[in-house]
Amino acid sequence: MIKQMTSNIKEFNDKYKSYILATIVKNEEKNLPKLIQTVVNQTLLPKVWFIIDDGSIDNTTSIIENACKNYKWIFSERLPEGPRDMGLHLAQIARKALDNAVEMAHKLNIEFHYIAVLDGDMWLDINYYEFLIERMNEDSRIGIASGNTWSYCKDSCIEQKSNLPGGGTRIWRYQCYKETNGLEYVMSPDTVSDARCNIQGWKLVRFKEVKANQSRLTSSAEGRTRGYEFKGKFAYHLHYSLISVLGRALFMMMKGEIKISLAYLNGFFSAMYSNTPRISDPILIKYFKKKSIHDILNKLYR
């Protein structure tokens, strides 16, 4: 009787700790070995890890192929070569990687309760996923969680200060993922996912107890200036208030970051004048207009 009860407890724990993982990479031969090592060394392994190679022209493809041979739970797909695109293309293949991971899990009759994304330039604490899933099991209202992200830039290590889950290191409760449309075909899909979770009453948590380390600053694969230009485009795409955009640019200038401030403004206004497509959901439009004003007022009165 006791032996059977112990067995049932273990089965319950295993069932509610299962997760699948998705990653997209492009020309990451320097970072990919470390990424693979950080996943295979986790105290809690994913049931499926699906990697999409977005047309790399370096040694990325062969590194992924070797990983798939060595670990039967790693799967991959290679896309045709093309320029790096941090806009809608990135959102499209990120969703594709997640869909492929789900499809592979279903094909293999694998049950899972969490779904995660991991950027190609990351390495994690060894207990990263086990810690997050245990915390999420303790609180059923947590929809998305991540650890804290630290970025390495030249000789310094910079903490990305935020209370929201990291975009490239997050894990969703699968129920929440389905209820909030997962990663949508929009610019900055993680931001939209956060919005839908907030609207529907799910908790978003960033746990400082576990770390995700990044080999470069977020959105800086093509340089920090280019990254802020994309952020400006995202702000237009998501209907951020013009006042909030100008306010954020001013705050950056006051900190001496004139170059990236101008890049941010250029991204926003170039998207405006080129009639870049914008989100059309009225609920999201109202949310982002209100939130962008709220965020800039918080900075002003902090």
FIMIMI-743986 format. One record per residue: x, y, z of N, C-alpha, C, O in turn. Coordinates in steps of 0.05 Angstrom, whole numbers, padded with zeros to 5 digits, always signed. Example, Ala and Ser with C-alpha at 12.3 -4.5 7.8 and 13.67 -1.06 7.14 Angstrom:
! FIMIMI-743986
+00264-00114+00156+00246-00090+00156+00264-00066+00156+00285-00066+00169+00257-00045+00142+00273-00021+00143+00258+00001+00157+00268+00023+00161
//
This chain:
! FIMIMI-743986
+00017-00024+00000+00000+00000+00000+00017+00025+00000+00013+00043-00016+00038+00026+00019+00055+00049+00021+00072+00051-00005+00077+00073-00015+00081+00028-00015+00097+00028-00039+00081+00039-00063+00092+00054-00079+00056+00031-00065+00039+00041-00086+00034+00071-00084+00033+00085-00104+00030+00080-00059+00026+00109-00055+00050+00125-00063+00047+00146-00076+00074+00116-00056+00099+00129-00064+00101+00131-00094+00109+00151-00105+00094+00109-00107+00095+00108-00136+00076+00129-00149+00083+00142-00168+00052+00132-00137+00033+00151-00147+00042+00180-00144+00038+00196-00161+00055+00185-00121+00066+00212-00116+00087+00219-00137+00087+00241-00147+00105+00200-00142+00126+00205-00162+00114+00210-00189+00123+00227-00204+00093+00194-00196+00080+00197-00222+00067+00225-00224+00069+00237-00245+00055+00234-00203+00043+00260-00202+00064+00282-00206+00060+00301-00222+00086+00279-00191+00107+00299-00193+00119+00301-00221+00124+00322-00232+00124+00277-00233+00135+00276-00260+00116+00289-00280+00124+00304-00298+00091+00283-00277+00070+00292-00296+00069+00323-00296+00068+00335-00317+00070+00335-00272+00067+00364-00271+00094+00379-00272+00095+00403-00268+00116+00365-00277+00141+00378-00281+00150+00377-00310+00171+00387-00317+00134+00365-00328+00142+00361-00355+00139+00387-00372+00119+00401-00369+00159+00392-00388+00158+00416-00405+00172+00410-00432+00188+00391-00434+00165+00426-00452+00178+00425-00478+00191+00453-00483+00183+00473-00472+00210+00453-00501+00227+00476-00505+00230+00482-00535+00231+00464-00551+00231+00508-00542+00235+00516-00570+00256+00538-00571+00258+00556-00554+00273+00537-00592+00294+00556-00596+00297+00563-00625+00294+00545-00642+00302+00588-00632+00310+00595-00659+00338+00607-00658+00345+00622-00640+00354+00599-00678+00382+00609-00679+00389+00618-00707+00378+00608-00727+00408+00636-00709+00418+00645-00735+00448+00653-00730+00453+00672-00716+00465+00639-00743+00494+00645-00742+00504+00647-00713+00516+00667-00705+00499+00625-00697+00506+00625-00669+00527+00604-00663+00526+00592-00641+00546+00600-00681+00566+00579-00677+00583+00584-00652+00592+00565-00639+00587+00609-00644+00602+00615-00620+00587+00609-00595+00599+00600-00575+00561+00613-00595+00545+00610-00571+00530+00583-00569+00523+00575-00547+00526+00570-00591+00509+00546-00592+00520+00523-00575+00504+00510-00561+00546+00517-00575+00556+00495-00558+00549+00500-00528+00542+00481-00514+00552+00525-00519+00546+00531-00491+00516+00529-00486+00508+00520-00465+00500+00538-00506+00471+00535-00503+00462+00506-00500+00447+00499-00482+00473+00489-00517+00466+00460-00516+00474+00449-00489+00459+00433-00477+00498+00456-00480+00508+00445-00455+00491+00454-00432+00486+00438-00413+00482+00479-00432+00466+00489-00410+00439+00475-00408+00427+00472-00387+00428+00466-00431+00402+00451-00431+00406+00422-00423+00391+00412-00406+00425+00409-00434+00429+00380-00428+00439+00376-00400+00437+00353-00389+00449+00396-00387+00458+00394-00359+00437+00402-00339+00442+00402-00315+00413+00410-00348+00392+00418-00330+00384+00395-00311+00383+00372-00319+00377+00402-00286+00368+00382-00267+00341+00371-00275+00333+00349-00267+00326+00386-00291+00301+00377-00302+00302+00381-00333+00301+00404-00342+00303+00359-00347+00306+00361-00377+00279+00365-00391+00259+00356-00381+00279+00379-00413+00255+00381-00429+00248+00354-00441+00266+00338-00447+00222+00349-00446+00214+00324-00460+00220+00326-00489+00227+00306-00502+00218+00351-00500+00224+00356-00528+00238+00383-00529+00230+00402-00516+00259+00385-00546+00271+00411-00552+00273+00413-00582+00286+00398-00596+00258+00433-00593+00257+00437-00621+00273+00463-00628+00266+00484-00618+00293+00460-00645+00310+00482-00653+00306+00488-00683+00307+00470-00699+00300+00513-00689+00298+00522-00717+00323+00538-00724+00329+00558-00711+00337+00529-00744+00360+00543-00755+00350+00562-00777+00342+00553-00799+00351+00588-00772+00340+00607-00791+00360+00614-00813+00368+00637-00816+00367+00594-00829+00385+00599-00852+00413+00608-00845+00423+00626-00858+00425+00595-00825+00452+00603-00817+00472+00597-00839+00469+00579-00855+00493+00614-00841+00514+00610-00861+00541+00603-00848+00562+00602-00861+00541+00599-00821+00566+00591-00808+00563+00561-00801+00551+00546-00815+00575+00553-00779+00576+00525-00771+00552+00517-00754+00552+00495-00743+00532+00534-00751+00509+00529-00734+00495+00503-00741+00488+00487-00724+00490+00498-00767+00475+00475-00776+00487+00449-00767+00474+00431-00757+00513+00446-00771+00527+00421-00764+00527+00417-00733+00526+00394-00724+00529+00438-00718+00528+00436-00689+00501+00425-00680+00499+00408-00662+00480+00435-00692+00453+00426-00686+00449+00397-00694+00438+00381-00679+00459+00390-00717+00456+00362-00727+00470+00342-00708+00460+00321-00702+00494+00350-00698+00508+00333-00678+00492+00330-00652+00491+00309-00640+00480+00352-00643+00464+00351-00619+00440+00332-00622+00433+00317-00604+00427+00333-00646+00404+00316-00651+00412+00286-00651+00397+00269-00642+00436+00281-00660+00446+00253-00660+00452+00243-00632+00447+00220-00625+00462+00261-00615+00471+00254-00588+00448+00253-00568+00449+00238-00548+00427+00268-00573+00404+00270-00554+00378+00266-00570+00371+00283-00586+00365+00244-00566+00342+00236-00582+00318+00254-00577+00298+00252-00592+00318+00271-00557+00296+00289-00551+00300+00317-00563+00284+00335-00560+00323+00320-00578+00328+00345-00592+00321+00341-00622+00329+00322-00634+00305+00360-00633+00296+00359-00661+00302+00386-00673+00304+00406-00660+00304+00386-00700+00310+00411-00713+00298+00413-00741+00290+00393-00753+00298+00438-00751+00290+00444-00778+00307+00467-00788+00311+00487-00773+00316+00466-00812+00332+00488-00824+00315+00503-00844+00303+00491-00862+00315+00530-00842+00301+00547-00861+00321+00557-00882+00345+00557-00877+00311+00567-00905+00329+00578-00925+00344+00602-00915+00335+00616-00897+00367+00608-00928+00383+00631-00921+00368+00657-00927+00352+00659-00945+00374+00677-00910+00362+00703-00914+00373+00722-00893+00387+00713-00875+00368+00748-00896+00379+00768-00877+00366+00765-00850+00343+00755-00847+00380+00773-00829+00369+00773-00802+00346+00793-00800+00348+00816-00809+00323+00784-00789+00299+00801-00788+00288+00799-00760+00279+00777-00752+00288+00821-00745+00278+00821-00718+00248+00829-00716+00238+00832-00694+00235+00832-00739+00207+00840-00739+00188+00817-00741+00190+00798-00725+00170+00818-00760+00149+00798-00763+00160+00770-00770+00149+00750-00762+00182+00770-00785+00194+00744-00792+00203+00729-00766+00198+00705-00764+00215+00743-00748+00224+00731-00723+00200+00720-00707+00202+00698-00696+00178+00735-00706+00154+00726-00692+00143+00701-00706+00134+00683-00692+00144+00701-00732+00133+00678-00747+00148+00652-00741+00136+00631-00737+00175+00654-00742+00190+00629-00737+00191+00621-00708+00195+00598-00701+00189+00641-00690+00187+00634-00662+00162+00618-00657+00163+00598-00642+00139+00627-00668+00114+00611-00666+00117+00584-00679+00107+00564-00669+00131+00583-00702+00135+00558-00716+00151+00538-00698+00144+00514-00697+00171+00548-00685+00187+00531-00667+00171+00519-00645+00173+00496-00638+00154+00536-00633+00136+00527-00611+00115+00507-00621+00110+00487-00609+00103+00513-00645+00084+00495-00656+00097+00468-00663+00084+00447-00659+00121+00469-00673+00135+00444-00679+00141+00427-00654+00140+00403-00655+00148+00441-00633+00153+00427-00607+00128+00413-00597+00129+00391-00588+00105+00428-00599+00080+00416-00590+00072+00393-00608+00064+00372-00598+00075+00396-00634+00068+00375-00653+00086+00350-00648+00075+00327-00649+00111+00354-00643+00129+00331-00638+00121+00317-00612+00122+00292-00610+00115+00332-00591+00106+00320-00566+00081+00303-00570+00079+00281-00559+00062+00314-00585+00037+00299-00590+00043+00274-00606+00031+00253-00602+00061+00276-00626+00068+00253-00643+00080+00231-00626+00076+00207-00632+00096+00238-00606+00110+00219-00589+00093+00211-00564+00103+00197-00547+00068+00221-00563+00050+00215-00541+00062+00225-00514+00060+00211-00494+00075+00248-00515+00087+00259-00491+00067+00280-00479+00059+00298-00492+00061+00276-00454+00044+00295-00440+00062+00317-00427+00082+00310-00415+00054+00342-00429+00069+00364-00417+00051+00385-00407+00028+00387-00416+00061+00401-00388+00044+00422-00376+00056+00449-00378+00044+00469-00370+00081+00451-00388+00094+00476-00391+00108+00477-00418+00116+00457-00429+00111+00502-00429+00124+00505-00455+00142+00530-00453+00134+00550-00442+00166+00527-00462+00186+00548-00458+00201+00556-00484+00202+00540-00503+00212+00580-00483+00230+00589-00505+00257+00596-00493+00259+00604-00470+00278+00592-00509+00305+00599-00500+00320+00610-00524+00323+00597-00544+00330+00635-00521+00346+00647-00542+00373+00633-00546+00382+00619-00528+00384+00637-00569+00408+00623-00577+00434+00632-00565+00454+00618-00568+00434+00654-00550+00458+00664-00538+00458+00663-00507+00471+00678-00494+00442+00643-00497+00438+00642-00468+00453+00619-00455+00460+00599-00469+00459+00621-00429+00466+00598-00412+00453+00602-00385+00451+00625-00376+00444+00581-00373+00426+00582-00349+00438+00569-00325+00457+00553-00327+00428+00577-00301+00433+00561-00277+00425+00533-00282+00405+00528-00296+00439+00514-00270+00434+00485-00275+00406+00476-00267+00395+00457-00278+00394+00490-00247+00367+00483-00237+00346+00503-00247+00325+00505-00235+00351+00517-00269+00334+00538-00278+00305+00529-00282+00287+00541-00270+00301+00509-00298+00274+00501-00304+00260+00486-00281+00236+00489-00276+00276+00471-00266+00264+00457-00243+00254+00478-00223+00232+00475-00212+00270+00498-00217+00262+00519-00198+00236+00533-00207+00217+00535-00192+00236+00542-00233+00212+00556-00242+00187+00539-00242+00166+00549-00233+00189+00514-00250+00166+00497-00251+00156+00491-00223+00132+00490-00218+00174+00487-00204+00165+00483-00176+00150+00507-00165+00130+00504-00152+00160+00531-00171+00146+00555-00162+00119+00558-00176+00099+00566-00163+00117+00551-00201+00092+00552-00216+00072+00531-00206+00048+00536-00206+00082+00508-00198+00065+00488-00187+00053+00496-00160+00031+00488-00152+00068+00513-00146+00059+00523-00120+00037+00544-00122+00021+00547-00104+00037+00558-00145+00017+00580-00149+00005+00576-00177+00018+00582-00197-00019+00566-00178-00032+00559-00204-00040+00583-00220-00048+00580-00243-00037+00608-00209-00044+00632-00224-00020+00644-00239-00024+00662-00255+00004+00633-00235+00027+00642-00250+00025+00631-00279+00025+00607-00283+00022+00649-00298+00019+00641-00326+00045+00640-00340+00050+00622-00357+00063+00660-00334+00089+00661-00347+00110+00668-00325+00105+00684-00308+00133+00655-00327+00155+00660-00308+00182+00659-00322+00185+00648-00344+00201+00672-00310+00229+00669-00319+00247+00675-00295+00238+00683-00274+00273+00670-00299+00292+00678-00279+00301+00707-00286+00289+00720-00302+00322+00715-00272+00333+00742-00277+00355+00741-00299+00370+00722-00299+00355+00760-00317+00374+00760-00339+00397+00779-00334+00393+00802-00327+00421+00769-00340+00446+00785-00338+00459+00784-00366+00463+00763-00377+00466+00807-00376+00478+00809-00403+00508+00817-00400+00515+00834-00385+00524+00803-00416+00553+00808-00416+00560+00827-00440+00556+00819-00463+00570+00850-00434+00577+00870-00454+00606+00879-00449+00612+00893-00430+00623+00870-00467+00652+00875-00465+00662+00863-00438+00661+00838-00435+00671+00879-00420+00682+00869-00395+00662+00872-00371+00669+00866-00348+00638+00880-00377+00618+00884-00355+00595+00865-00357+00588+00854-00378+00582+00861-00334+00558+00844-00333+00535+00862-00323+00536+00873-00301+00514+00864-00340+00493+00883-00335+00467+00868-00328+00458+00851-00343+00455+00875-00305+00429+00863-00298+00407+00877-00314+00405+00901-00315+00390+00861-00327+00367+00872-00341+00344+00876-00321+00330+00857-00315+00342+00899-00311+00323+00904-00289+00295+00906-00299+00288+00923-00316+00278+00888-00290+00250+00886-00298+00236+00868-00279+00248+00851-00266+00210+00873-00276+00193+00855-00261+00178+00835-00278+00164+00817-00269+00182+00837-00305+00168+00820-00324+00186+00797-00332+00210+00800-00332+00175+00774-00340+00191+00752-00349+00207+00760-00374+00198+00775-00391+00232+00749-00376+00248+00754-00399+00236+00743-00424+00225+00721-00424+00239+00757-00446+00227+00748-00472+00239+00722-00482+00225+00705-00493+00266+00719-00479+00279+00696-00490+00286+00674-00471+00300+00655-00477+00275+00676-00446+00281+00656-00425+00256+00648-00410+00257+00637-00388+00232+00653-00422+00207+00649-00408+00196+00621-00410+00203+00606-00429+00179+00615-00391+00164+00590-00392+00135+00596-00386+00129+00610-00366+00117+00585-00402+00088+00588-00398+00076+00564-00386+00085+00541-00392+00057+00567-00369+00039+00545-00363+00023+00540-00389+00013+00559-00401+00022+00515-00398+00011+00510-00424-00019+00518-00426-00028+00527-00447-00033+00516-00404-00061+00525-00404-00062+00555-00410-00079+00564-00425-00044+00570-00397-00043+00599-00402-00035+00605-00431-00047+00622-00444-00016+00590-00441-00006+00594-00468-00029+00591-00488-00032+00607-00506-00046+00571-00484-00068+00566-00503-00090+00587-00499-00101+00597-00519-00096+00595-00475-00117+00614-00470-00110+00642-00480-00128+00658-00486-00084+00649-00482-00076+00676-00490-00063+00676-00518-00049+00695-00525-00069+00656-00534-00060+00655-00562-00031+00651-00566-00021+00654-00588-00016+00643-00545+00012+00637-00548+00028+00660-00558+00023+00683-00551+00048+00655-00576+00063+00676-00589+00049+00683-00615+00046+00666-00632+00040+00707-00617+00024+00715-00641+00042+00727-00663+00065+00734-00658+00031+00729-00687+00045+00740-00710+00044+00771-00708+00030+00784-00723+00060+00781-00690+00062+00810-00685+00091+00817-00679+00106+00799-00671+00098+00842-00682+00124+00851-00672+00124+00850-00641+00104+00856-00629+00147+00842-00630+00149+00839-00601+00127+00821-00590+00111+00830-00572+00125+00796-00599+00103+00778-00590+00104+00772-00560+00083+00766-00549+00127+00772-00547+00128+00768-00519+00114+00790-00503+00101+00785-00483+00116+00815-00514+00102+00837-00501+00072+00834-00504+00057+00840-00485+00063+00825-00527+00034+00820-00531+00024+00797-00513+00002+00798-00503+00041+00777-00511+00034+00754-00493+00031+00763-00464+00012+00755-00451+00049+00781-00455+00047+00792-00428+00021+00807-00425+00007+00805-00404+00014+00823-00446-00011+00839-00444-00035+00821-00442-00052+00827-00425-00037+00801-00458-00060+00783-00457-00062+00769-00430-00084+00764-00420-00039+00762-00419-00039+00749-00393-00050+00768-00371-00066+00761-00354-00040+00793-00373-00050+00813-00353-00080+00817-00356-00094+00819-00336-00089+00820-00381-00118+00824-00386-00135+00802-00375-00157+00806-00365-00125+00777-00378-00140+00754-00369-00135+00745-00341-00145+00725-00332-00119+00760-00326-00115+00755-00298-00094+00736-00290-00093+00727-00267-00076+00728-00309-00054+00711-00302-00031+00727-00289-00028+00751-00295-00016+00714-00272+00007+00728-00260+00032+00725-00278+00036+00704-00291+00048+00746-00279+00074+00746-00292+00095+00750-00271+00095+00770-00256+00114+00731-00270+00134+00732-00248+00162+00729-00259+00168+00712-00275+00180+00746-00249+00208+00744-00255+00222+00737-00228+00224+00754-00210+00232+00713-00226+00245+00703-00201+00275+00710-00202+00289+00703-00220+00284+00725-00181+00312+00733-00179+00330+00710-00169+00354+00712-00170+00318+00688-00160+00334+00667-00148+00349+00650-00168+00369+00637-00161+00341+00650-00193+00356+00636-00214+00363+00655-00237+00349+00674-00242+00386+00649-00249+00397+00668-00269+00397+00656-00297+00401+00632-00301+00392+00674-00316+00396+00668-00344+00417+00688-00354+00414+00712-00351+00439+00678-00365+00461+00695-00373+00460+00697-00404+00454+00678-00418+00467+00721-00414+00465+00727-00442+00492+00738-00452+00504+00755-00439+00501+00729-00475+00527+00737-00485+00527+00765-00497+00548+00775-00504+00504+00777-00500+00502+00804-00511+00477+00817-00500+00459+00803-00489+00474+00843-00502+00450+00857-00493+00427+00849-00511+00430+00843-00534+00403+00848-00499+00379+00840-00514+00375+00858-00538+00379+00883-00537+00367+00846-00560+00362+00860-00586+00387+00873-00598+00384+00892-00613+00411+00863-00591+00435+00875-00601+00451+00857-00620+00474+00861-00624+00437+00837-00631+00451+00819-00649+00463+00833-00673+00484+00825-00684+00450+00855-00681+00461+00872-00703+00471+00899-00693+00473+00918-00708+00477+00900-00667+00486+00925-00655+00464+00937-00639+00440+00934-00645+00472+00951-00618+00452+00963-00599+00436+00985-00612+00412+00987-00607+00448+01001-00629+00434+01022-00643+00411+01011-00661+00389+01021-00660+00418+00990-00676+00399+00977-00693+00376+00965-00676+00353+00965-00684+00384+00954-00653+00364+00942-00635+00343+00963-00625+00320+00957-00624+00352+00987-00619+00334+01008-00610+00317+01019-00633+00295+01028-00629+00327+01017-00658+00311+01025-00681+00287+01006-00683+00265+01014-00689+00293+00980-00679+00271+00960-00679+00252+00965-00656+00227+00961-00660+00262+00973-00633+00244+00979-00610+00225+01002-00617+00202+01001-00609+00235+01021-00632+00218+01043-00640+00196+01034-00659+00173+01043-00657+00203+01016-00677+00183+01004-00695+00162+00988-00680+00139+00989-00686+00172+00973-00660+00153+00958-00643+00134+00976-00629+00110+00971-00628+00144+00999-00619+00127+01018-00605+00104+01028-00623+00082+01031-00615+00111+01034-00648+00090+01043-00667+00071+01020-00673+00047+01024-00673+00082+00996-00678+00065+00973-00685+00045+00967-00663+00023+00959-00668+00053+00972-00637+00036+00965-00614+00019+00988-00605+00005+00986-00585+00019+01011-00620+00002+01034-00613+00011+01048-00587-00006+01058-00572+00037+01049-00582+00046+01064-00559+00039+01094-00564+00041+01103-00586+00032+01107-00543+00025+01136-00545+00050+01152-00554+00072+01146-00545+00045+01171-00572+00067+01188-00582+00081+01202-00559+00105+01205-00559+00065+01211-00539+00077+01225-00516+00096+01207-00501+00117+01215-00493+00089+01182-00498+00106+01163-00484+00131+01157-00500+00153+01154-00488+00129+01156-00526+00153+01151-00543+00172+01175-00541+00196+01171-00537+00162+01199-00543+00179+01223-00540+00191+01225-00512+00214+01232-00509+00175+01217-00492+00185+01218-00465+00207+01198-00460+00227+01204-00447+00204+01174-00472+00225+01154-00468+00251+01163-00482+00273+01160-00471+00248+01174-00506+00272+01184-00520+00286+01206-00504+00310+01207-00503+00270+01224-00492+00281+01245-00476+00297+01234-00452+00319+01244-00446+00286+01214-00438+00299+01202-00416+00326+01190-00424+00346+01192-00410+00326+01177-00448+00351+01166-00458+00372+01187-00463+00396+01184-00457+00363+01210-00475+00381+01232-00480+00392+01244-00454+00416+01250-00453+00376+01246-00434+00384+01256-00408+00405+01238-00395+00421+01248-00379+00405+01213-00402+00425+01194-00392+00450+01193-00409+00469+01178-00404+00450+01210-00430+00474+01212-00448+00473+01192-00471+00493+01189-00486+00451+01178-00474+00448+01157-00495+00435+01170-00519+00413+01161-00528+00448+01190-00530+00435+01205-00552+00433+01188-00577+00412+01189-00591+00453+01172-00583+00452+01156-00608+00429+01136-00609+00415+01134-00628+00425+01122-00586+00404+01102-00586+00377+01116-00584+00356+01105-00593+00376+01139-00571+00351+01154-00570+00342+01162-00598+00318+01160-00604+00360+01172-00614+00354+01180-00641+00346+01156-00658+00329+01157-00675+00359+01133-00653+00352+01108-00667+00324+01099-00660+00309+01091-00678+00317+01102-00635+00290+01095-00626+00269+01112-00639+00248+01102-00649+00274+01138-00640+00255+01157-00653+00254+01151-00683+00232+01152-00695+00277+01146-00695+00277+01140-00724+00261+01115-00730+00246+01114-00750+00263+01095-00713+00247+01071-00717+00218+01076-00716+00202+01066-00732+00210+01092-00696+00181+01098-00692+00170+01114-00716+00150+01107-00728+00184+01136-00723+00173+01153-00744+00176+01142-00772+00159+01147-00789+00197+01125-00777+00199+01112-00803+00177+01092-00806+00166+01088-00828+00169+01078-00784+00147+01060-00785+00121+01075-00790+00103+01065-00805+00118+01098-00778+00094+01114-00782+00091+01124-00811+00070+01121-00823+00113+01134-00822+00111+01146-00849+00111+01125-00871+00103+01131-00894+00119+01101-00865+00118+01079-00885+00093+01062-00882+00090+01042-00895+00075+01071-00864+00050+01056-00859+00054+01027-00852+00041+01009-00862+00073+01022-00834+00078+00995-00824+00053+00984-00811+00040+00999-00796+00045+00960-00817+00021+00948-00805+00022+00949-00775+00043+00946-00763-00001+00953-00762-00003+00955-00733-00023+00934-00723-00040+00924-00739-00021+00928-00698-00041+00909-00686-00069+00922-00689-00072+00946-00688-00089+00905-00692-00116+00915-00697-00136+00908-00674-00158+00917-00675-00127+00891-00655-00145+00883-00634-00151+00908-00616-00132+00918-00603-00176+00917-00614-00182+00942-00599-00175+00939-00569-00168+00958-00556-00177+00914-00559-00170+00910-00530-00140+00915-00525-00133+00928-00506-00124+00905-00544-00095+00908-00541-00087+00938-00546-00069+00948-00533-00100+00950-00566-00094+00978-00572-00099+00996-00547-00082+01012-00539-00122+00992-00534-00128+01007-00510-00108+01001-00488-00100+01019-00474-00101+00976-00485-00082+00967-00464-00055+00981-00468-00044+00993-00449-00044+00980-00492-00017+00991-00497-00016+01022-00496+00004+01033-00486-00037+01035-00505-00038+01064-00503-00038+01072-00473-00023+01090-00465-00054+01059-00457-00055+01065-00429-00029+01058-00414-00019+01073-00398-00019+01034-00421+00006+01025-00407+00030+01043-00414+00046+01049-00396+00032+01051-00439+00055+01067-00447+00055+01094-00432+00077+01103-00424+00032+01106-00429+00030+01131-00413+00037+01126-00384+00052+01141-00372+00026+01104-00373+00030+01097-00345+00060+01093-00340+00070+01102-00320+00074+01079-00358+00103+01073-00355+00119+01099-00355+00138+01102-00339+00113+01117-00373+00129+01142-00374+00124+01160-00350+00142+01174-00341+00099+01160-00340+00093+01175-00315+00108+01164-00291+00117+01179-00274+00110+01137-00290+00125+01124-00269+00154+01133-00269+00166+01138-00248+00166+01135-00293+00194+01144-00295+00197+01173-00287+00216+01181-00274+00177+01189-00294+00177+01218-00288+00176+01223-00258+00190+01241-00248+00160+01207-00244+00156+01213-00215+00171+01193-00197+00167+01193-00173+00188+01177-00209+00203+01158-00192+00223+01173-00175+00238+01160-00160
//
